[in-house]
Amino acid sequence: MLAGNIRSPSFLSSSKAKSLATYTRVYRFWERIKRFEKIFFHDPGDLRIGTGNGWITLHPTCNSTGERTRQIDTILRLLENEKNITDWRNELCPVVTRFDGHRYFSIERAALPFFGIKCYGLHMNGFVRMNGKDFLWISRRSKKKKSFAGIMDNMVVAGQTPGGNCKEKLIQKALAKANIPVHMAQKAVSCGHVSYEQCNGLKMKRDVIYCYDLELPPDFLPFNNDGDIEDFKLVSLADVAKLVCTPGQYKLNSALVVMDFLFRHGHIHPLQAGYIRLHESLHSGDNH
């Protein structure tokens, strides 16, 4: 077990702070898109029943999946040219309210947090047991990455299309990210999820991450095949715990996956201060 008190990673804020940040972010982003009045529509709500803040929705003329996708993509490309949307990836993601839900339209992945649209991902903990102790393989992201360049991360990380086969995607990415052969990756075990909401400037990330564990043999050495990772390191759980709680050392959402691993494998216990609050914070987002 890990000694000492434990705390939430610094980007997990209180509900009151989240509400204020969300309102501010939505207003600021609305100022940038309200000129596209044939696409985006501000419904002020019913002032008689106290819903005057209203909401932003799509204009009623955008009445099909294909039309919504086409119209929004045109606007997003203009916003990207104006530098209002950054880190463009040329990757369309379905917009859903739950993982297995209906697709309302598709949107460029880089734009998801600007609209507060939920995103899904896969993370795999590759761990090794030696002399009765657990160790985690962690990676260092490439210095060429557009986000969190050179920061420590989990062994295998990937985005996941809603409704897609998670295990197939994980096996594919395990080979690309860490050179884990198919017969090994097939043994990865699905072990739940973490979720969170994070406001940063005009962005609001609403992510659900599906977690997997894979026990690897002590003599296995990972190797990156797609250029996304600089190197790998096998680290004791105590050292990983210090990394995820140190600002700037570990990719933020990946830290939640590590915390979840520590809970599930009994390395964080109820007598430690902050136990319940931290455990609840691992599922503080939209759990659908």
QUIPEHU-V472513 format. One record per residue. RES is the residue in three letters. PSI is psi in radians with two decimals (none if undefined). BURIAL is I if it has 16 or more other C-alpha atoms within 10 Angstrom, else O. D_CENTER is the distance of its C-alpha to the mean C-alpha in Angstrom with 1 decimal. Layout:
# QUIPEHU-V472513
<<RES | PSI | BURIAL | D_CENTER> <RES | PSI | BURIAL | D_CENTER>>
This chain:
# QUIPEHU-V472513
<<MET | 2.63 | O | 27.1> <LEU | 2.40 | O | 25.6> <ALA | 2.78 | O | 28.1> <GLY | 3.08 | O | 27.8> <ASN | 2.80 | O | 25.7> <ILE | 2.74 | I | 22.0> <ARG | 2.81 | O | 19.7> <SER | 2.57 | I | 16.2> <PRO | 2.61 | I | 14.2> <SER | -0.35 | O | 15.5> <PHE | -0.10 | O | 12.7> <LEU | 1.95 | I | 13.0> <SER | 3.04 | I | 16.0> <SER | 2.85 | O | 18.6> <SER | -0.70 | O | 18.8> <LYS | -0.76 | O | 21.6> <ALA | -0.69 | O | 19.9> <LYS | -0.78 | I | 16.9> <SER | -0.78 | O | 19.5> <LEU | -0.78 | O | 21.4> <ALA | -0.65 | I | 18.6> <THR | -0.80 | I | 17.5> <TYR | -0.78 | O | 21.2> <THR | -0.76 | O | 21.7> <ARG | -0.80 | I | 18.8> <VAL | -0.76 | I | 19.9> <TYR | -0.79 | O | 23.5> <ARG | -0.69 | O | 22.9> <PHE | -0.62 | I | 21.0> <TRP | -0.64 | I | 23.7> <GLU | -0.44 | O | 26.3> <ARG | -0.33 | O | 25.0> <ILE | -0.09 | I | 24.9> <LYS | -0.33 | O | 27.8> <ARG | -0.36 | O | 30.2> <PHE | 1.11 | O | 28.9> <GLU | -0.27 | O | 30.8> <LYS | -0.12 | O | 31.3> <ILE | -0.91 | I | 27.6> <PHE | 2.47 | I | 26.1> <PHE | 2.23 | I | 28.0> <HIS | 1.95 | O | 28.0> <ASP | 2.01 | O | 29.4> <PRO | -0.11 | O | 30.9> <GLY | -3.11 | O | 31.1> <ASP | 1.86 | O | 34.3> <LEU | -0.41 | O | 35.8> <ARG | -0.46 | O | 38.3> <ILE | 0.30 | O | 35.7> <GLY | 0.44 | O | 33.6> <THR | 0.74 | O | 30.7> <GLY | -0.35 | O | 31.6> <ASN | -0.54 | O | 28.1> <GLY | -2.71 | O | 27.4> <TRP | 2.89 | O | 24.5> <ILE | 2.27 | I | 23.6> <THR | -3.08 | O | 23.9> <LEU | 2.58 | I | 25.1> <HIS | 2.49 | I | 28.9> <PRO | -0.40 | O | 30.8> <THR | -0.31 | O | 32.0> <CYS | 1.38 | I | 28.6> <ASN | 0.34 | O | 29.5> <SER | 2.78 | O | 28.1> <THR | -0.81 | O | 24.8> <GLY | -0.72 | O | 26.3> <GLU | -0.73 | O | 27.7> <ARG | -0.78 | I | 24.6> <THR | -0.81 | I | 22.6> <ARG | -0.84 | O | 25.6> <GLN | -0.77 | O | 26.2> <ILE | -0.67 | I | 22.7> <ASP | -0.69 | I | 22.3> <THR | -0.79 | O | 25.6> <ILE | -0.73 | O | 24.6> <LEU | -0.62 | I | 21.3> <ARG | -0.60 | O | 23.3> <LEU | -0.76 | O | 25.7> <LEU | -0.64 | I | 23.0> <GLU | -0.70 | O | 21.6> <ASN | -0.52 | O | 25.3> <GLU | 0.04 | O | 25.7> <LYS | 0.32 | O | 22.7> <ASN | -0.33 | I | 21.1> <ILE | 2.25 | I | 18.0> <THR | 2.94 | O | 16.9> <ASP | 0.72 | O | 15.4> <TRP | 2.39 | O | 16.7> <ARG | -0.14 | O | 15.8> <ASN | 0.77 | O | 18.3> <GLU | 1.98 | O | 15.8> <LEU | 2.34 | I | 16.3> <CYS | 2.38 | I | 13.8> <PRO | 2.49 | I | 15.4> <VAL | 2.04 | I | 15.1> <VAL | 2.89 | I | 15.5> <THR | -0.25 | I | 15.7> <ARG | 2.81 | I | 14.9> <PHE | -0.69 | I | 13.8> <ASP | 0.39 | O | 17.5> <GLY | 3.11 | O | 18.6> <HIS | 2.45 | O | 20.7> <ARG | 2.06 | I | 19.5> <TYR | -0.64 | O | 20.8> <PHE | 3.14 | I | 20.2> <SER | 2.65 | I | 18.0> <ILE | 2.58 | I | 16.5> <GLU | 2.29 | I | 15.6> <ARG | -0.69 | I | 11.9> <ALA | -0.38 | I | 12.4> <ALA | -0.23 | I | 13.8> <LEU | -0.91 | I | 11.2> <PRO | -0.38 | I | 10.3> <PHE | -0.48 | I | 14.1> <PHE | 0.03 | I | 14.9> <GLY | 0.51 | I | 12.3> <ILE | 2.38 | I | 11.6> <LYS | 2.46 | I | 9.0> <CYS | 2.61 | I | 6.6> <TYR | 2.61 | I | 6.4> <GLY | 2.96 | I | 5.8> <LEU | 2.33 | I | 8.5> <HIS | 2.42 | I | 9.3> <MET | 2.26 | I | 13.0> <ASN | 2.03 | I | 15.1> <GLY | 2.00 | I | 18.4> <PHE | 2.76 | I | 21.0> <VAL | 2.40 | I | 24.8> <ARG | 2.14 | O | 27.6> <MET | 2.22 | O | 30.6> <ASN | 0.71 | O | 33.5> <GLY | 0.13 | O | 31.9> <LYS | 2.65 | O | 28.8> <ASP | 2.47 | I | 25.1> <PHE | 2.58 | I | 23.5> <LEU | 2.41 | I | 20.0> <TRP | 2.16 | I | 19.5> <ILE | 2.74 | I | 17.1> <SER | 2.80 | I | 16.7> <ARG | 2.10 | I | 17.3> <ARG | 2.59 | I | 15.4> <SER | 2.51 | I | 18.1> <LYS | -0.16 | O | 19.7> <LYS | -0.09 | O | 19.6> <LYS | 2.55 | O | 15.8> <LYS | -0.41 | O | 15.1> <SER | 2.48 | O | 12.4> <PHE | 0.70 | I | 12.7> <ALA | 2.30 | I | 15.9> <GLY | 0.12 | I | 17.8> <ILE | 2.65 | I | 15.4> <MET | 2.59 | I | 15.2> <ASP | 3.05 | I | 12.3> <ASN | 2.93 | I | 12.3> <MET | -0.81 | I | 14.9> <VAL | 2.18 | I | 13.1> <VAL | 2.37 | I | 9.6> <ALA | 2.65 | I | 9.2> <GLY | 2.71 | I | 8.0> <GLN | 2.20 | I | 9.9> <THR | 2.26 | I | 12.4> <PRO | 2.35 | I | 13.2> <GLY | -0.13 | O | 16.4> <GLY | 2.94 | O | 16.3> <ASN | 1.86 | O | 17.5> <CYS | -0.74 | I | 14.8> <LYS | -0.72 | I | 17.4> <GLU | -0.76 | O | 19.0> <LYS | -0.71 | O | 15.8> <LEU | -0.78 | I | 15.2> <ILE | -0.74 | I | 18.9> <GLN | -0.82 | I | 18.8> <LYS | -0.52 | I | 16.0> <ALA | -0.64 | I | 17.6> <LEU | -0.77 | I | 20.8> <ALA | -0.72 | I | 19.4> <LYS | -0.65 | I | 17.3> <ALA | 0.18 | I | 19.6> <ASN | 0.63 | I | 22.7> <ILE | 2.06 | I | 22.5> <PRO | 2.75 | O | 25.1> <VAL | -0.78 | O | 24.7> <HIS | -0.47 | O | 27.0> <MET | -0.84 | O | 24.9> <ALA | -0.51 | I | 21.5> <GLN | -0.34 | O | 23.0> <LYS | -0.04 | O | 23.4> <ALA | 2.42 | I | 19.7> <VAL | 2.22 | O | 19.4> <SER | 2.28 | O | 16.8> <CYS | 0.62 | O | 16.4> <GLY | -2.72 | O | 14.3> <HIS | 2.87 | I | 10.8> <VAL | 2.74 | I | 8.9> <SER | 2.70 | I | 7.7> <TYR | 2.89 | I | 7.8> <GLU | 2.36 | I | 9.1> <GLN | 2.14 | I | 9.7> <CYS | 2.33 | I | 12.6> <ASN | 1.79 | O | 13.6> <GLY | -2.19 | O | 16.7> <LEU | -0.04 | I | 16.6> <LYS | 2.53 | I | 12.8> <MET | 1.84 | I | 11.0> <LYS | 2.23 | I | 7.3> <ARG | 1.51 | I | 7.3> <ASP | 2.55 | I | 4.3> <VAL | 2.19 | I | 6.0> <ILE | 2.13 | I | 5.8> <TYR | 2.28 | I | 9.5> <CYS | 2.46 | I | 11.3> <TYR | 2.58 | I | 14.4> <ASP | 2.46 | I | 17.3> <LEU | 2.03 | I | 19.9> <GLU | 2.20 | I | 23.1> <LEU | 2.63 | I | 24.5> <PRO | 2.61 | O | 28.2> <PRO | -0.46 | O | 29.2> <ASP | 0.06 | O | 30.6> <PHE | 2.35 | O | 27.5> <LEU | 1.99 | O | 26.4> <PRO | 2.69 | I | 23.2> <PHE | 2.33 | I | 23.5> <ASN | 2.42 | I | 21.2> <ASN | -0.14 | O | 22.4> <ASP | 0.08 | O | 20.2> <GLY | 0.04 | O | 20.4> <ASP | -0.26 | I | 16.8> <ILE | 2.36 | I | 17.8> <GLU | -0.85 | I | 20.8> <ASP | 3.07 | I | 21.6> <PHE | 2.71 | I | 21.0> <LYS | 2.37 | O | 22.3> <LEU | 2.07 | I | 23.3> <VAL | 2.50 | I | 22.9> <SER | 2.71 | O | 24.3> <LEU | -0.61 | I | 22.1> <ALA | -0.70 | O | 23.9> <ASP | -0.63 | O | 23.0> <VAL | -0.73 | I | 19.3> <ALA | -0.67 | I | 19.3> <LYS | -0.69 | O | 21.0> <LEU | -0.81 | I | 18.5> <VAL | -0.32 | I | 15.4> <CYS | 0.04 | I | 17.6> <THR | 1.99 | O | 18.9> <PRO | 2.36 | O | 17.4> <GLY | -0.04 | O | 16.8> <GLN | -0.53 | I | 17.0> <TYR | 2.47 | I | 13.6> <LYS | 2.33 | I | 10.1> <LEU | -0.96 | I | 8.8> <ASN | -0.46 | I | 5.7> <SER | -0.49 | I | 7.9> <ALA | -0.61 | I | 10.6> <LEU | -0.67 | I | 9.7> <VAL | -0.68 | I | 10.0> <VAL | -0.77 | I | 13.3> <MET | -0.75 | I | 14.5> <ASP | -0.72 | I | 14.2> <PHE | -0.77 | I | 16.2> <LEU | -0.67 | I | 18.7> <PHE | -0.90 | I | 19.3> <ARG | -0.49 | O | 19.8> <HIS | 0.23 | O | 22.1> <GLY | 0.36 | O | 24.2> <HIS | -0.09 | I | 23.6> <ILE | 2.30 | I | 22.9> <HIS | 2.80 | I | 25.7> <PRO | -0.38 | O | 26.8> <LEU | -0.18 | O | 29.4> <GLN | 2.34 | O | 26.9> <ALA | 2.36 | O | 26.5> <GLY | 0.06 | O | 23.2> <TYR | -0.96 | I | 22.6> <ILE | -0.77 | O | 22.1> <ARG | -0.76 | O | 20.2> <LEU | -0.77 | I | 17.6> <HIS | -0.72 | I | 17.4> <GLU | -0.63 | O | 17.0> <SER | -0.36 | I | 14.2> <LEU | -0.20 | I | 12.0> <HIS | 0.75 | I | 12.2> <SER | -0.03 | I | 12.6> <GLY | -2.72 | I | 10.6> <ASP | 1.88 | O | 11.9> <ASN | 1.03 | O | 12.6> <HIS | none | O | 13.7>>
